[in-house]
Amino acid sequence: MSDRIQKIIAQAGLASRRQAETWIQQGRVAVNGETITQLGAKADAAHDRITVDGQLLRPRQGPQYWLFHKPRGVVSTLRDPEQRPHLAQFLPNRRRLFPAGRLDFHSEGLMLLTDDGEIADRIMRAGEKFPKTYWVKVSGRPGEAQLERLRRGIPLDGRRTAPARIEWLRETLPGPRVSYENPWLEVILTEGRNNQIRRMFLSAGHPVEKLRRVRIGFLRLTGLAPGQLRELSAEEQARLHRELESPARPRRERPKPPAAMKAAKPGPASRKTAPPPSASRHAPLRRPGSRSRLRAPSRRRET
């Protein structure tokens, strides 16, 4: 059975589908000795000889899914040219895993590490089906109007951010508590842009001091110390596949105003086509270009 080559590479656990597409465009992938650079090319994993950087692509024995508490000061990659701490240093004697999404160098919190490129790609594209939850400590106390602006979305890189949930963290929650000067907030996003939360609050004049991701979909950070790993249980893996394969939740549509309300507030089109108040079905027709005014019809005196 033929599949797109980037899908075969992702299913083999070498990389996510996006990364595999980059490898193909770079000319690092070959099928039966022929270099492939077209993203639409297909191959049969059971019969064709597929290589990446000259290494034969082998089918994996089974996917792995791990939760990782990334500490602050660690890059979310498997290597770093600047010799900073990276994810591979926390994965001794394990198969190659890669993150489904990233956290910036100064942030900490929950990450999902896997060798299942298909699932990693779905998580990064899941949107409303798999939101990410963050606890954010900011400098100063934002006003409600500022938070409402961030909730609705602001322009970043020429595109408006998707609506976000932003709430104050209550003192009854475990972990951070509300501080008047430098409060903690809970932020829930359905998209992930580069340094999105930091840039959002910076635009409001309240830079982020600390940022911690505490949840990815139904997966929680609870019980993981910084630098610690835990493998997903069989039940969690089944739920992960089930939720990512289910259709997205339908958005709620705003109720349409009743007909009476529409009549009370006509739109621009209706104002243009509506007849003048003084006109009636008895009014004489006006020639195009005529300057004569319309006269109200005379009423006959009844005897």
TAMO-V756373 format. One record per residue. N is the residue number from 1. RES is the residue in one small letter. OMEGA is omega in degrees with one decimal (999 if undefined). NEAR is the number of other C-alpha atoms within 8 Angstrom. Layout:
<<N RES OMEGA NEAR> <N RES OMEGA NEAR>>
This chain:
<<1 m -177.0 6> <2 s 176.0 7> <3 d 173.2 10> <4 r -173.0 11> <5 i 179.8 11> <6 q 177.2 12> <7 k 178.7 11> <8 i 179.4 10> <9 i 179.5 15> <10 a 179.6 15> <11 q 177.3 12> <12 a 176.1 13> <13 g 179.7 15> <14 l -176.6 10> <15 a 172.9 13> <16 s -179.1 14> <17 r 178.6 13> <18 r 179.6 9> <19 q 178.6 8> <20 a 177.0 13> <21 e 177.5 10> <22 t 178.7 8> <23 w 179.8 10> <24 i -179.7 14> <25 q 178.6 11> <26 q 179.5 7> <27 g -177.7 10> <28 r -176.1 12> <29 v 178.4 14> <30 a 176.3 13> <31 v -178.4 12> <32 n 176.3 7> <33 g -178.8 6> <34 e -179.8 6> <35 t -178.1 9> <36 i 177.2 12> <37 t -179.7 9> <38 q -177.3 7> <39 l -179.0 10> <40 g -177.9 6> <41 a -178.8 8> <42 k 178.3 8> <43 a 177.1 11> <44 d -176.0 9> <45 a -177.4 11> <46 a -174.4 5> <47 h -178.0 5> <48 d 178.3 9> <49 r -176.8 10> <50 i 179.6 11> <51 t 174.7 11> <52 v -175.6 10> <53 d 178.2 6> <54 g -179.6 8> <55 q -177.9 6> <56 l 178.5 8> <57 l -179.5 10> <58 r 178.5 5> <59 p -179.2 6> <60 r -179.1 8> <61 q -178.2 4> <62 g -176.9 4> <63 p 175.9 9> <64 q 179.7 8> <65 y -177.6 12> <66 w 170.0 11> <67 l -176.5 12> <68 f 174.1 14> <69 h -179.3 15> <70 k 175.9 12> <71 p 171.3 10> <72 r 178.9 8> <73 g 177.6 8> <74 v 178.0 12> <75 v -175.1 12> <76 s 178.3 11> <77 t -178.7 10> <78 l 175.3 8> <79 r -179.1 8> <80 d -179.3 10> <81 p 179.6 5> <82 e 176.5 4> <83 q 174.9 6> <84 r 176.6 8> <85 p -177.7 9> <86 h -172.0 13> <87 l -175.9 12> <88 a 179.9 9> <89 q 178.7 7> <90 f -176.0 7> <91 l -179.3 7> <92 p 174.3 6> <93 n 176.6 4> <94 r 175.7 6> <95 r -177.4 5> <96 r 176.3 7> <97 l 176.6 9> <98 f -174.0 10> <99 p 172.1 12> <100 a -173.6 12> <101 g -175.3 9> <102 r 168.6 7> <103 l -177.2 10> <104 d -172.2 9> <105 f -174.6 9> <106 h 179.9 9> <107 s 177.3 12> <108 e 173.5 14> <109 g -168.2 14> <110 l 172.3 15> <111 m 173.4 14> <112 l 178.4 11> <113 l -176.1 12> <114 t 169.2 15> <115 d 178.3 15> <116 d -176.7 15> <117 g -179.6 16> <118 e 179.1 11> <119 i 178.8 9> <120 a -179.9 13> <121 d 179.4 12> <122 r 179.9 9> <123 i -178.1 12> <124 m 179.4 10> <125 r -170.0 6> <126 a 178.5 11> <127 g -174.5 10> <128 e -179.5 8> <129 k -175.4 10> <130 f -177.4 12> <131 p 177.3 13> <132 k -177.1 12> <133 t -176.8 12> <134 y 167.7 12> <135 w -170.3 13> <136 v 173.7 13> <137 k -175.8 12> <138 v 177.8 14> <139 s -176.6 11> <140 g -177.0 9> <141 r 180.0 10> <142 p 175.1 8> <143 g -177.8 6> <144 e 178.3 6> <145 a 178.1 6> <146 q 179.1 9> <147 l 179.9 10> <148 e 176.9 8> <149 r 179.0 9> <150 l 178.6 12> <151 r -177.2 10> <152 r -178.6 9> <153 g 179.3 11> <154 i 178.4 9> <155 p 172.9 8> <156 l 179.0 7> <157 d 176.6 4> <158 g 178.6 5> <159 r 178.1 6> <160 r 178.1 8> <161 t 178.3 8> <162 a 177.4 9> <163 p -177.1 9> <164 a 173.3 12> <165 r 179.1 9> <166 i -178.4 10> <167 e 173.6 7> <168 w 175.1 9> <169 l -179.8 11> <170 r -179.8 7> <171 e -179.6 8> <172 t 179.1 5> <173 l 175.4 8> <174 p 178.3 6> <175 g -174.4 4> <176 p 176.7 9> <177 r -178.5 12> <178 v 174.8 11> <179 s -176.5 7> <180 y -175.8 7> <181 e -177.8 7> <182 n -170.3 10> <183 p 171.7 14> <184 w 176.1 14> <185 l 173.4 12> <186 e -177.8 13> <187 v 179.2 12> <188 i -177.9 11> <189 l 174.0 12> <190 t 175.5 12> <191 e -179.4 7> <192 g 175.3 7> <193 r -176.9 5> <194 n 178.9 4> <195 n -171.6 7> <196 q -176.5 8> <197 i 179.5 7> <198 r -179.6 9> <199 r 178.0 8> <200 m -177.3 10> <201 f 175.6 13> <202 l 178.1 10> <203 s 177.7 7> <204 a 179.3 8> <205 g -179.9 6> <206 h -177.4 12> <207 p 178.5 9> <208 v 176.3 13> <209 e 178.9 8> <210 k 179.4 9> <211 l -177.8 12> <212 r 174.0 11> <213 r -174.6 13> <214 v -176.5 13> <215 r 171.3 12> <216 i -173.9 13> <217 g 178.5 8> <218 f -178.1 6> <219 l -174.3 6> <220 r 178.0 8> <221 l -172.7 11> <222 t 174.7 5> <223 g -179.8 4> <224 l 174.3 10> <225 a 177.9 6> <226 p -179.0 9> <227 g -176.0 9> <228 q -180.0 9> <229 l 172.0 9> <230 r 179.5 8> <231 e 178.1 8> <232 l 176.6 10> <233 s 178.6 6> <234 a 178.7 6> <235 e 178.9 7> <236 e 178.5 8> <237 q 178.9 10> <238 a 179.2 8> <239 r 178.5 8> <240 l 179.5 8> <241 h -177.4 9> <242 r -176.6 8> <243 e -179.6 8> <244 l 177.7 13> <245 e -179.1 6> <246 s 178.9 6> <247 p -179.7 5> <248 a 178.4 6> <249 r -179.9 6> <250 p 179.0 4> <251 r 178.0 4> <252 r 178.2 4> <253 e 178.0 4> <254 r 178.3 4> <255 p -179.4 4> <256 k 179.1 4> <257 p 178.8 6> <258 p -176.3 6> <259 a -179.6 6> <260 a 179.5 6> <261 m 178.1 8> <262 k 179.8 9> <263 a -178.6 7> <264 a -178.4 6> <265 k -178.3 6> <266 p 179.0 9> <267 g -178.3 6> <268 p -177.2 6> <269 a -178.4 7> <270 s 178.8 8> <271 r -179.2 8> <272 k -174.5 6> <273 t -178.1 6> <274 a 179.8 6> <275 p 178.0 5> <276 p -177.8 5> <277 p -175.6 4> <278 s -177.1 6> <279 a 176.7 10> <280 s -177.9 5> <281 r 177.7 4> <282 h -176.2 6> <283 a 179.6 10> <284 p 178.7 5> <285 l -178.7 4> <286 r 178.7 7> <287 r 175.0 5> <288 p 179.5 4> <289 g 179.6 4> <290 s -179.3 6> <291 r -177.9 4> <292 s 179.9 5> <293 r 176.3 4> <294 l 178.1 9> <295 r 177.8 5> <296 a 179.9 7> <297 p 179.1 6> <298 s 179.9 4> <299 r 178.7 4> <300 r 179.8 4> <301 r -179.8 4> <302 e 178.6 3> <303 t 999 2>>
